[in-house]
Amino acid sequence: MPSEPSKIAGELTSALGSVKEKIGNVTGNRVLEAKGAHQKARGKVQTETAKASSRREAAKHNAKGNIKYGIGKLFGNQAMQAEGKADKAYGDAKKSMNN
């Protein structure tokens, strides 16, 4: 498993935990129910950590884009302005994926 948190892995861990928790509840197996609840909570934490990482990366690209665009505009450098717009667009796309 990669060291960077993954939303998909978090969702999967949470879903598996929910299944275990429900099976434990139905069968009266309190140990399985507790392990499932714990796994579900771990998955939710993993998902939220991945979302936070993605939001941080989006903010970084937005800031980088705004700075490049501003410097490009200040010096009349259209290529730098375009790079700035591209970085900002990437950051905006990354941000919208978290909603």
Gaussian input, Z-matrix of N, CA and C with variables (Angstrom, degrees):
# hf/3-21g

backbone

0 1
 N
 C     1     B1
 C     2     B2     1     A1
 N     3     B3     2     A2     1     D1
 C     4     B4     3     A3     2     D2
 C     5     B5     4     A4     3     D3
 N     6     B6     5     A5     4     D4
 C     7     B7     6     A6     5     D5
 C     8     B8     7     A7     6     D6
 N     9     B9     8     A8     7     D7
 C    10    B10     9     A9     8     D8
 C    11    B11    10    A10     9     D9
 N    12    B12    11    A11    10    D10
 C    13    B13    12    A12    11    D11
 C    14    B14    13    A13    12    D12
 N    15    B15    14    A14    13    D13
 C    16    B16    15    A15    14    D14
 C    17    B17    16    A16    15    D15
 N    18    B18    17    A17    16    D16
 C    19    B19    18    A18    17    D17
 C    20    B20    19    A19    18    D18
 N    21    B21    20    A20    19    D19
 C    22    B22    21    A21    20    D20
 C    23    B23    22    A22    21    D21
 N    24    B24    23    A23    22    D22
 C    25    B25    24    A24    23    D23
 C    26    B26    25    A25    24    D24
 N    27    B27    26    A26    25    D25
 C    28    B28    27    A27    26    D26
 C    29    B29    28    A28    27    D27
 N    30    B30    29    A29    28    D28
 C    31    B31    30    A30    29    D29
 C    32    B32    31    A31    30    D30
 N    33    B33    32    A32    31    D31
 C    34    B34    33    A33    32    D32
 C    35    B35    34    A34    33    D33
 N    36    B36    35    A35    34    D34
 C    37    B37    36    A36    35    D35
 C    38    B38    37    A37    36    D36
 N    39    B39    38    A38    37    D37
 C    40    B40    39    A39    38    D38
 C    41    B41    40    A40    39    D39
 N    42    B42    41    A41    40    D40
 C    43    B43    42    A42    41    D41
 C    44    B44    43    A43    42    D42
 N    45    B45    44    A44    43    D43
 C    46    B46    45    A45    44    D44
 C    47    B47    46    A46    45    D45
 N    48    B48    47    A47    46    D46
 C    49    B49    48    A48    47    D47
 C    50    B50    49    A49    48    D48
 N    51    B51    50    A50    49    D49
 C    52    B52    51    A51    50    D50
 C    53    B53    52    A52    51    D51
 N    54    B54    53    A53    52    D52
 C    55    B55    54    A54    53    D53
 C    56    B56    55    A55    54    D54
 N    57    B57    56    A56    55    D55
 C    58    B58    57    A57    56    D56
 C    59    B59    58    A58    57    D57
 N    60    B60    59    A59    58    D58
 C    61    B61    60    A60    59    D59
 C    62    B62    61    A61    60    D60
 N    63    B63    62    A62    61    D61
 C    64    B64    63    A63    62    D62
 C    65    B65    64    A64    63    D63
 N    66    B66    65    A65    64    D64
 C    67    B67    66    A66    65    D65
 C    68    B68    67    A67    66    D66
 N    69    B69    68    A68    67    D67
 C    70    B70    69    A69    68    D68
 C    71    B71    70    A70    69    D69
 N    72    B72    71    A71    70    D70
 C    73    B73    72    A72    71    D71
 C    74    B74    73    A73    72    D72
 N    75    B75    74    A74    73    D73
 C    76    B76    75    A75    74    D74
 C    77    B77    76    A76    75    D75
 N    78    B78    77    A77    76    D76
 C    79    B79    78    A78    77    D77
 C    80    B80    79    A79    78    D78
 N    81    B81    80    A80    79    D79
 C    82    B82    81    A81    80    D80
 C    83    B83    82    A82    81    D81
 N    84    B84    83    A83    82    D82
 C    85    B85    84    A84    83    D83
 C    86    B86    85    A85    84    D84
 N    87    B87    86    A86    85    D85
 C    88    B88    87    A87    86    D86
 C    89    B89    88    A88    87    D87
 N    90    B90    89    A89    88    D88
 C    91    B91    90    A90    89    D89
 C    92    B92    91    A91    90    D90
 N    93    B93    92    A92    91    D91
 C    94    B94    93    A93    92    D92
 C    95    B95    94    A94    93    D93
 N    96    B96    95    A95    94    D94
 C    97    B97    96    A96    95    D95
 C    98    B98    97    A97    96    D96
 N    99    B99    98    A98    97    D97
 C   100   B100    99    A99    98    D98
 C   101   B101   100   A100    99    D99
 N   102   B102   101   A101   100   D100
 C   103   B103   102   A102   101   D101
 C   104   B104   103   A103   102   D102
 N   105   B105   104   A104   103   D103
 C   106   B106   105   A105   104   D104
 C   107   B107   106   A106   105   D105
 N   108   B108   107   A107   106   D106
 C   109   B109   108   A108   107   D107
 C   110   B110   109   A109   108   D108
 N   111   B111   110   A110   109   D109
 C   112   B112   111   A111   110   D110
 C   113   B113   112   A112   111   D111
 N   114   B114   113   A113   112   D112
 C   115   B115   114   A114   113   D113
 C   116   B116   115   A115   114   D114
 N   117   B117   116   A116   115   D115
 C   118   B118   117   A117   116   D116
 C   119   B119   118   A118   117   D117
 N   120   B120   119   A119   118   D118
 C   121   B121   120   A120   119   D119
 C   122   B122   121   A121   120   D120
 N   123   B123   122   A122   121   D121
 C   124   B124   123   A123   122   D122
 C   125   B125   124   A124   123   D123
 N   126   B126   125   A125   124   D124
 C   127   B127   126   A126   125   D125
 C   128   B128   127   A127   126   D126
 N   129   B129   128   A128   127   D127
 C   130   B130   129   A129   128   D128
 C   131   B131   130   A130   129   D129
 N   132   B132   131   A131   130   D130
 C   133   B133   132   A132   131   D131
 C   134   B134   133   A133   132   D132
 N   135   B135   134   A134   133   D133
 C   136   B136   135   A135   134   D134
 C   137   B137   136   A136   135   D135
 N   138   B138   137   A137   136   D136
 C   139   B139   138   A138   137   D137
 C   140   B140   139   A139   138   D138
 N   141   B141   140   A140   139   D139
 C   142   B142   141   A141   140   D140
 C   143   B143   142   A142   141   D141
 N   144   B144   143   A143   142   D142
 C   145   B145   144   A144   143   D143
 C   146   B146   145   A145   144   D144
 N   147   B147   146   A146   145   D145
 C   148   B148   147   A147   146   D146
 C   149   B149   148   A148   147   D147
 N   150   B150   149   A149   148   D148
 C   151   B151   150   A150   149   D149
 C   152   B152   151   A151   150   D150
 N   153   B153   152   A152   151   D151
 C   154   B154   153   A153   152   D152
 C   155   B155   154   A154   153   D153
 N   156   B156   155   A155   154   D154
 C   157   B157   156   A156   155   D155
 C   158   B158   157   A157   156   D156
 N   159   B159   158   A158   157   D157
 C   160   B160   159   A159   158   D158
 C   161   B161   160   A160   159   D159
 N   162   B162   161   A161   160   D160
 C   163   B163   162   A162   161   D161
 C   164   B164   163   A163   162   D162
 N   165   B165   164   A164   163   D163
 C   166   B166   165   A165   164   D164
 C   167   B167   166   A166   165   D165
 N   168   B168   167   A167   166   D166
 C   169   B169   168   A168   167   D167
 C   170   B170   169   A169   168   D168
 N   171   B171   170   A170   169   D169
 C   172   B172   171   A171   170   D170
 C   173   B173   172   A172   171   D171
 N   174   B174   173   A173   172   D172
 C   175   B175   174   A174   173   D173
 C   176   B176   175   A175   174   D174
 N   177   B177   176   A176   175   D175
 C   178   B178   177   A177   176   D176
 C   179   B179   178   A178   177   D177
 N   180   B180   179   A179   178   D178
 C   181   B181   180   A180   179   D179
 C   182   B182   181   A181   180   D180
 N   183   B183   182   A182   181   D181
 C   184   B184   183   A183   182   D182
 C   185   B185   184   A184   183   D183
 N   186   B186   185   A185   184   D184
 C   187   B187   186   A186   185   D185
 C   188   B188   187   A187   186   D186
 N   189   B189   188   A188   187   D187
 C   190   B190   189   A189   188   D188
 C   191   B191   190   A190   189   D189
 N   192   B192   191   A191   190   D190
 C   193   B193   192   A192   191   D191
 C   194   B194   193   A193   192   D192
 N   195   B195   194   A194   193   D193
 C   196   B196   195   A195   194   D194
 C   197   B197   196   A196   195   D195
 N   198   B198   197   A197   196   D196
 C   199   B199   198   A198   197   D197
 C   200   B200   199   A199   198   D198
 N   201   B201   200   A200   199   D199
 C   202   B202   201   A201   200   D200
 C   203   B203   202   A202   201   D201
 N   204   B204   203   A203   202   D202
 C   205   B205   204   A204   203   D203
 C   206   B206   205   A205   204   D204
 N   207   B207   206   A206   205   D205
 C   208   B208   207   A207   206   D206
 C   209   B209   208   A208   207   D207
 N   210   B210   209   A209   208   D208
 C   211   B211   210   A210   209   D209
 C   212   B212   211   A211   210   D210
 N   213   B213   212   A212   211   D211
 C   214   B214   213   A213   212   D212
 C   215   B215   214   A214   213   D213
 N   216   B216   215   A215   214   D214
 C   217   B217   216   A216   215   D215
 C   218   B218   217   A217   216   D216
 N   219   B219   218   A218   217   D217
 C   220   B220   219   A219   218   D218
 C   221   B221   220   A220   219   D219
 N   222   B222   221   A221   220   D220
 C   223   B223   222   A222   221   D221
 C   224   B224   223   A223   222   D222
 N   225   B225   224   A224   223   D223
 C   226   B226   225   A225   224   D224
 C   227   B227   226   A226   225   D225
 N   228   B228   227   A227   226   D226
 C   229   B229   228   A228   227   D227
 C   230   B230   229   A229   228   D228
 N   231   B231   230   A230   229   D229
 C   232   B232   231   A231   230   D230
 C   233   B233   232   A232   231   D231
 N   234   B234   233   A233   232   D232
 C   235   B235   234   A234   233   D233
 C   236   B236   235   A235   234   D234
 N   237   B237   236   A236   235   D235
 C   238   B238   237   A237   236   D236
 C   239   B239   238   A238   237   D237
 N   240   B240   239   A239   238   D238
 C   241   B241   240   A240   239   D239
 C   242   B242   241   A241   240   D240
 N   243   B243   242   A242   241   D241
 C   244   B244   243   A243   242   D242
 C   245   B245   244   A244   243   D243
 N   246   B246   245   A245   244   D244
 C   247   B247   246   A246   245   D245
 C   248   B248   247   A247   246   D246
 N   249   B249   248   A248   247   D247
 C   250   B250   249   A249   248   D248
 C   251   B251   250   A250   249   D249
 N   252   B252   251   A251   250   D250
 C   253   B253   252   A252   251   D251
 C   254   B254   253   A253   252   D252
 N   255   B255   254   A254   253   D253
 C   256   B256   255   A255   254   D254
 C   257   B257   256   A256   255   D255
 N   258   B258   257   A257   256   D256
 C   259   B259   258   A258   257   D257
 C   260   B260   259   A259   258   D258
 N   261   B261   260   A260   259   D259
 C   262   B262   261   A261   260   D260
 C   263   B263   262   A262   261   D261
 N   264   B264   263   A263   262   D262
 C   265   B265   264   A264   263   D263
 C   266   B266   265   A265   264   D264
 N   267   B267   266   A266   265   D265
 C   268   B268   267   A267   266   D266
 C   269   B269   268   A268   267   D267
 N   270   B270   269   A269   268   D268
 C   271   B271   270   A270   269   D269
 C   272   B272   271   A271   270   D270
 N   273   B273   272   A272   271   D271
 C   274   B274   273   A273   272   D272
 C   275   B275   274   A274   273   D273
 N   276   B276   275   A275   274   D274
 C   277   B277   276   A276   275   D275
 C   278   B278   277   A277   276   D276
 N   279   B279   278   A278   277   D277
 C   280   B280   279   A279   278   D278
 C   281   B281   280   A280   279   D279
 N   282   B282   281   A281   280   D280
 C   283   B283   282   A282   281   D281
 C   284   B284   283   A283   282   D282
 N   285   B285   284   A284   283   D283
 C   286   B286   285   A285   284   D284
 C   287   B287   286   A286   285   D285
 N   288   B288   287   A287   286   D286
 C   289   B289   288   A288   287   D287
 C   290   B290   289   A289   288   D288
 N   291   B291   290   A290   289   D289
 C   292   B292   291   A291   290   D290
 C   293   B293   292   A292   291   D291
 N   294   B294   293   A293   292   D292
 C   295   B295   294   A294   293   D293
 C   296   B296   295   A295   294   D294

   B1=1.4461
   B2=1.5250
   B3=1.3553
   B4=1.4567
   B5=1.5288
   B6=1.3385
   B7=1.4578
   B8=1.5237
   B9=1.3275
   B10=1.4610
   B11=1.5239
   B12=1.3383
   B13=1.4551
   B14=1.5243
   B15=1.3218
   B16=1.4506
   B17=1.5231
   B18=1.3394
   B19=1.4577
   B20=1.5254
   B21=1.3219
   B22=1.4683
   B23=1.5338
   B24=1.3208
   B25=1.4675
   B26=1.5252
   B27=1.3158
   B28=1.4617
   B29=1.5136
   B30=1.3347
   B31=1.4623
   B32=1.5265
   B33=1.3317
   B34=1.4618
   B35=1.5326
   B36=1.3171
   B37=1.4688
   B38=1.5245
   B39=1.3333
   B40=1.4565
   B41=1.5300
   B42=1.3300
   B43=1.4653
   B44=1.5263
   B45=1.3314
   B46=1.4699
   B47=1.5309
   B48=1.3182
   B49=1.4615
   B50=1.5243
   B51=1.3213
   B52=1.4739
   B53=1.5250
   B54=1.3329
   B55=1.4673
   B56=1.5316
   B57=1.3319
   B58=1.4666
   B59=1.5309
   B60=1.3342
   B61=1.4616
   B62=1.5365
   B63=1.3302
   B64=1.4701
   B65=1.5259
   B66=1.3325
   B67=1.4716
   B68=1.5268
   B69=1.3142
   B70=1.4609
   B71=1.5194
   B72=1.3171
   B73=1.4610
   B74=1.5278
   B75=1.3391
   B76=1.4637
   B77=1.5325
   B78=1.3186
   B79=1.4704
   B80=1.5227
   B81=1.3163
   B82=1.4603
   B83=1.5164
   B84=1.3303
   B85=1.4597
   B86=1.5326
   B87=1.3231
   B88=1.4818
   B89=1.5352
   B90=1.3212
   B91=1.4711
   B92=1.5315
   B93=1.3369
   B94=1.4637
   B95=1.5233
   B96=1.3075
   B97=1.4663
   B98=1.5306
   B99=1.3223
   B100=1.4639
   B101=1.5254
   B102=1.3473
   B103=1.4719
   B104=1.5268
   B105=1.3219
   B106=1.4604
   B107=1.5185
   B108=1.3300
   B109=1.4716
   B110=1.5282
   B111=1.3375
   B112=1.4684
   B113=1.5368
   B114=1.3329
   B115=1.4622
   B116=1.5290
   B117=1.3178
   B118=1.4648
   B119=1.5333
   B120=1.3242
   B121=1.4636
   B122=1.5261
   B123=1.3444
   B124=1.4724
   B125=1.5244
   B126=1.3362
   B127=1.4602
   B128=1.5156
   B129=1.3226
   B130=1.4737
   B131=1.5287
   B132=1.3282
   B133=1.4734
   B134=1.5273
   B135=1.3207
   B136=1.4669
   B137=1.5335
   B138=1.3228
   B139=1.4680
   B140=1.5314
   B141=1.3209
   B142=1.4673
   B143=1.5259
   B144=1.3237
   B145=1.4640
   B146=1.5249
   B147=1.3312
   B148=1.4658
   B149=1.5253
   B150=1.3217
   B151=1.4746
   B152=1.5272
   B153=1.3285
   B154=1.4662
   B155=1.5269
   B156=1.3201
   B157=1.4669
   B158=1.5208
   B159=1.3138
   B160=1.4595
   B161=1.5313
   B162=1.3403
   B163=1.4756
   B164=1.5194
   B165=1.3444
   B166=1.4704
   B167=1.5288
   B168=1.3281
   B169=1.4603
   B170=1.5296
   B171=1.3214
   B172=1.4638
   B173=1.5308
   B174=1.3247
   B175=1.4689
   B176=1.5232
   B177=1.3330
   B178=1.4756
   B179=1.5347
   B180=1.3419
   B181=1.4637
   B182=1.5298
   B183=1.3244
   B184=1.4620
   B185=1.5207
   B186=1.3364
   B187=1.4636
   B188=1.5254
   B189=1.3231
   B190=1.4691
   B191=1.5338
   B192=1.3279
   B193=1.4625
   B194=1.5140
   B195=1.3233
   B196=1.4660
   B197=1.5290
   B198=1.3276
   B199=1.4667
   B200=1.5265
   B201=1.3363
   B202=1.4737
   B203=1.5249
   B204=1.3195
   B205=1.4617
   B206=1.5314
   B207=1.3333
   B208=1.4674
   B209=1.5225
   B210=1.3229
   B211=1.4606
   B212=1.5262
   B213=1.3409
   B214=1.4668
   B215=1.5152
   B216=1.3204
   B217=1.4675
   B218=1.5247
   B219=1.3289
   B220=1.4587
   B221=1.5313
   B222=1.3421
   B223=1.4547
   B224=1.5241
   B225=1.3164
   B226=1.4605
   B227=1.5235
   B228=1.3156
   B229=1.4548
   B230=1.5363
   B231=1.3398
   B232=1.4618
   B233=1.5345
   B234=1.3240
   B235=1.4668
   B236=1.5268
   B237=1.3202
   B238=1.4565
   B239=1.5318
   B240=1.3276
   B241=1.4635
   B242=1.5302
   B243=1.3272
   B244=1.4641
   B245=1.5310
   B246=1.3330
   B247=1.4682
   B248=1.5267
   B249=1.3087
   B250=1.4651
   B251=1.5198
   B252=1.3187
   B253=1.4701
   B254=1.5243
   B255=1.3250
   B256=1.4728
   B257=1.5347
   B258=1.3293
   B259=1.4657
   B260=1.5275
   B261=1.3276
   B262=1.4605
   B263=1.5261
   B264=1.3287
   B265=1.4674
   B266=1.5291
   B267=1.3322
   B268=1.4647
   B269=1.5265
   B270=1.3244
   B271=1.4616
   B272=1.5223
   B273=1.3299
   B274=1.4670
   B275=1.5258
   B276=1.3242
   B277=1.4703
   B278=1.5307
   B279=1.3220
   B280=1.4636
   B281=1.5322
   B282=1.3254
   B283=1.4581
   B284=1.5331
   B285=1.3216
   B286=1.4648
   B287=1.5232
   B288=1.3272
   B289=1.4717
   B290=1.5283
   B291=1.3172
   B292=1.4686
   B293=1.5202
   B294=1.3030
   B295=1.4717
   B296=1.4963
   A1=108.81
   A2=118.97
   A3=120.73
   A4=110.85
   A5=115.61
   A6=119.27
   A7=111.42
   A8=118.13
   A9=120.92
   A10=109.25
   A11=116.73
   A12=119.04
   A13=111.96
   A14=115.52
   A15=121.08
   A16=109.69
   A17=115.77
   A18=119.63
   A19=110.68
   A20=116.90
   A21=120.50
   A22=110.12
   A23=116.58
   A24=119.84
   A25=110.44
   A26=117.21
   A27=120.96
   A28=112.35
   A29=116.00
   A30=120.43
   A31=110.60
   A32=116.45
   A33=120.93
   A34=110.86
   A35=116.57
   A36=121.08
   A37=110.37
   A38=116.01
   A39=120.82
   A40=111.92
   A41=116.58
   A42=120.52
   A43=111.47
   A44=116.43
   A45=119.93
   A46=111.03
   A47=115.38
   A48=119.64
   A49=111.84
   A50=116.74
   A51=120.97
   A52=111.00
   A53=115.53
   A54=120.06
   A55=110.20
   A56=116.28
   A57=120.02
   A58=110.84
   A59=115.15
   A60=119.92
   A61=110.61
   A62=116.94
   A63=121.40
   A64=111.37
   A65=116.98
   A66=120.17
   A67=109.22
   A68=117.00
   A69=120.90
   A70=111.71
   A71=116.55
   A72=121.49
   A73=110.83
   A74=116.54
   A75=121.73
   A76=111.56
   A77=116.46
   A78=120.21
   A79=112.93
   A80=117.10
   A81=120.32
   A82=113.22
   A83=117.20
   A84=122.07
   A85=108.10
   A86=115.53
   A87=121.00
   A88=111.88
   A89=117.18
   A90=120.25
   A91=109.50
   A92=116.95
   A93=120.54
   A94=110.26
   A95=116.35
   A96=120.69
   A97=110.90
   A98=117.04
   A99=121.35
   A100=111.80
   A101=115.88
   A102=119.07
   A103=110.26
   A104=117.05
   A105=120.86
   A106=111.82
   A107=116.46
   A108=120.43
   A109=110.40
   A110=115.45
   A111=119.81
   A112=110.62
   A113=116.86
   A114=121.03
   A115=110.62
   A116=117.06
   A117=121.01
   A118=110.72
   A119=116.13
   A120=120.48
   A121=110.98
   A122=117.04
   A123=121.38
   A124=110.60
   A125=116.47
   A126=120.64
   A127=112.03
   A128=116.06
   A129=119.83
   A130=110.91
   A131=116.16
   A132=120.03
   A133=109.78
   A134=116.57
   A135=120.85
   A136=110.75
   A137=116.95
   A138=121.36
   A139=110.70
   A140=116.58
   A141=120.28
   A142=111.55
   A143=117.27
   A144=120.73
   A145=110.63
   A146=116.11
   A147=120.33
   A148=110.54
   A149=116.84
   A150=120.23
   A151=110.76
   A152=116.58
   A153=120.34
   A154=110.74
   A155=116.60
   A156=120.75
   A157=110.89
   A158=115.89
   A159=121.04
   A160=110.96
   A161=117.00
   A162=120.20
   A163=110.94
   A164=116.24
   A165=120.41
   A166=110.39
   A167=116.01
   A168=119.98
   A169=110.92
   A170=117.41
   A171=121.34
   A172=110.71
   A173=116.25
   A174=120.44
   A175=110.87
   A176=116.01
   A177=120.67
   A178=110.31
   A179=116.27
   A180=119.51
   A181=111.81
   A182=117.53
   A183=120.15
   A184=111.13
   A185=116.35
   A186=120.01
   A187=110.67
   A188=116.30
   A189=121.17
   A190=110.19
   A191=115.81
   A192=120.30
   A193=112.15
   A194=116.44
   A195=119.97
   A196=111.45
   A197=116.54
   A198=120.13
   A199=110.63
   A200=116.55
   A201=119.41
   A202=111.28
   A203=116.14
   A204=119.51
   A205=110.34
   A206=116.47
   A207=120.41
   A208=112.43
   A209=117.02
   A210=120.67
   A211=110.14
   A212=115.65
   A213=119.76
   A214=112.08
   A215=116.16
   A216=120.56
   A217=110.46
   A218=116.11
   A219=121.32
   A220=111.83
   A221=116.58
   A222=120.65
   A223=113.55
   A224=116.99
   A225=120.39
   A226=113.31
   A227=117.06
   A228=122.32
   A229=108.77
   A230=115.43
   A231=120.12
   A232=112.44
   A233=116.85
   A234=119.77
   A235=110.17
   A236=117.29
   A237=120.62
   A238=110.79
   A239=115.93
   A240=119.48
   A241=110.26
   A242=115.57
   A243=120.20
   A244=110.93
   A245=116.36
   A246=119.75
   A247=110.12
   A248=115.86
   A249=120.58
   A250=111.61
   A251=116.12
   A252=120.00
   A253=110.47
   A254=116.72
   A255=121.06
   A256=110.76
   A257=117.00
   A258=120.12
   A259=110.87
   A260=116.28
   A261=120.15
   A262=110.72
   A263=117.14
   A264=120.64
   A265=110.53
   A266=116.84
   A267=120.92
   A268=110.07
   A269=115.62
   A270=119.97
   A271=111.95
   A272=116.84
   A273=120.84
   A274=111.11
   A275=117.10
   A276=121.38
   A277=109.84
   A278=116.59
   A279=121.57
   A280=109.71
   A281=115.46
   A282=120.86
   A283=110.93
   A284=117.16
   A285=120.22
   A286=112.18
   A287=117.57
   A288=120.75
   A289=111.48
   A290=117.70
   A291=121.56
   A292=113.11
   A293=117.40
   A294=119.55
   A295=112.47
   D1=138.78
   D2=-178.42
   D3=-66.48
   D4=156.53
   D5=-178.26
   D6=-75.03
   D7=-24.63
   D8=178.13
   D9=-78.84
   D10=137.78
   D11=-178.54
   D12=-63.17
   D13=145.28
   D14=-177.94
   D15=-122.12
   D16=130.49
   D17=177.61
   D18=-63.49
   D19=-40.00
   D20=-178.26
   D21=-64.85
   D22=-46.36
   D23=179.05
   D24=-62.24
   D25=-38.70
   D26=178.31
   D27=-64.23
   D28=-43.34
   D29=178.58
   D30=-64.01
   D31=-40.93
   D32=179.38
   D33=-64.53
   D34=-45.84
   D35=178.62
   D36=-59.64
   D37=-43.76
   D38=179.33
   D39=-63.91
   D40=-43.17
   D41=179.78
   D42=-64.00
   D43=-43.41
   D44=178.03
   D45=-62.83
   D46=-39.20
   D47=177.08
   D48=-63.10
   D49=-39.76
   D50=177.75
   D51=-61.76
   D52=-42.93
   D53=179.53
   D54=-62.00
   D55=-47.87
   D56=179.31
   D57=-60.18
   D58=-43.17
   D59=-178.83
   D60=-60.86
   D61=-43.97
   D62=-179.36
   D63=-67.94
   D64=-42.22
   D65=178.06
   D66=-61.99
   D67=-43.94
   D68=178.21
   D69=-61.05
   D70=-39.88
   D71=179.44
   D72=-65.51
   D73=-47.00
   D74=-178.00
   D75=-65.58
   D76=-40.07
   D77=-176.73
   D78=-87.53
   D79=-6.27
   D80=-178.73
   D81=78.34
   D82=14.09
   D83=179.54
   D84=-89.08
   D85=94.56
   D86=-175.14
   D87=-66.43
   D88=-30.60
   D89=179.08
   D90=-66.51
   D91=-46.82
   D92=178.65
   D93=-64.21
   D94=-39.28
   D95=178.59
   D96=-61.43
   D97=-44.52
   D98=179.52
   D99=-67.12
   D100=-41.82
   D101=177.96
   D102=-63.19
   D103=-38.61
   D104=177.94
   D105=-64.59
   D106=-43.15
   D107=178.66
   D108=-62.22
   D109=-40.93
   D110=178.79
   D111=-64.19
   D112=-44.89
   D113=-179.78
   D114=-64.36
   D115=-39.27
   D116=178.21
   D117=-62.15
   D118=-44.44
   D119=178.79
   D120=-63.83
   D121=-41.30
   D122=177.64
   D123=-59.76
   D124=-41.50
   D125=179.33
   D126=-64.39
   D127=-39.92
   D128=179.10
   D129=-65.29
   D130=-39.80
   D131=177.45
   D132=-63.91
   D133=-43.22
   D134=179.57
   D135=-61.92
   D136=-42.31
   D137=179.01
   D138=-62.78
   D139=-47.04
   D140=-178.88
   D141=-66.25
   D142=-34.82
   D143=176.84
   D144=-64.35
   D145=-41.36
   D146=178.49
   D147=-65.24
   D148=-40.04
   D149=178.36
   D150=-63.79
   D151=-42.41
   D152=179.29
   D153=-63.31
   D154=-40.64
   D155=178.05
   D156=-62.09
   D157=-41.49
   D158=179.74
   D159=-67.69
   D160=-39.90
   D161=177.62
   D162=-63.78
   D163=-39.45
   D164=178.47
   D165=-62.54
   D166=-44.31
   D167=178.94
   D168=-63.97
   D169=-39.45
   D170=178.61
   D171=-62.65
   D172=-44.52
   D173=179.51
   D174=-63.04
   D175=-38.74
   D176=179.14
   D177=-61.90
   D178=-45.23
   D179=-179.71
   D180=-68.46
   D181=-36.44
   D182=176.84
   D183=-62.81
   D184=-45.70
   D185=-179.77
   D186=-64.84
   D187=-45.12
   D188=178.81
   D189=-59.45
   D190=-43.05
   D191=-180.00
   D192=-64.36
   D193=-43.57
   D194=179.34
   D195=-63.11
   D196=-40.23
   D197=179.67
   D198=-66.93
   D199=-47.62
   D200=179.30
   D201=-60.45
   D202=-43.85
   D203=-179.62
   D204=-62.38
   D205=-44.71
   D206=-179.33
   D207=-62.78
   D208=-44.00
   D209=179.04
   D210=-66.01
   D211=-42.56
   D212=177.69
   D213=-60.01
   D214=-41.40
   D215=179.47
   D216=-67.48
   D217=-41.94
   D218=-179.87
   D219=-59.50
   D220=-40.82
   D221=-177.45
   D222=-99.95
   D223=5.90
   D224=178.93
   D225=68.55
   D226=27.97
   D227=-178.72
   D228=-97.09
   D229=100.54
   D230=-175.79
   D231=-68.12
   D232=-32.76
   D233=178.69
   D234=-63.99
   D235=-41.88
   D236=179.43
   D237=-68.21
   D238=-36.25
   D239=176.51
   D240=-62.28
   D241=-42.85
   D242=179.91
   D243=-64.77
   D244=-40.71
   D245=176.90
   D246=-61.93
   D247=-40.85
   D248=178.66
   D249=-62.44
   D250=-43.65
   D251=177.97
   D252=-63.27
   D253=-39.44
   D254=-179.66
   D255=-65.93
   D256=-43.69
   D257=178.31
   D258=-62.46
   D259=-41.94
   D260=179.36
   D261=-65.41
   D262=-41.65
   D263=178.79
   D264=-62.07
   D265=-39.78
   D266=177.38
   D267=-62.45
   D268=-44.70
   D269=178.64
   D270=-62.54
   D271=-41.22
   D272=178.59
   D273=-64.36
   D274=-40.64
   D275=179.21
   D276=-64.71
   D277=-43.31
   D278=179.70
   D279=-62.48
   D280=-40.53
   D281=-179.93
   D282=-65.06
   D283=-42.17
   D284=-178.14
   D285=-68.60
   D286=-23.50
   D287=178.51
   D288=-70.08
   D289=-17.01
   D290=-178.89
   D291=-89.01
   D292=-5.29
   D293=-178.01
   D294=-87.88

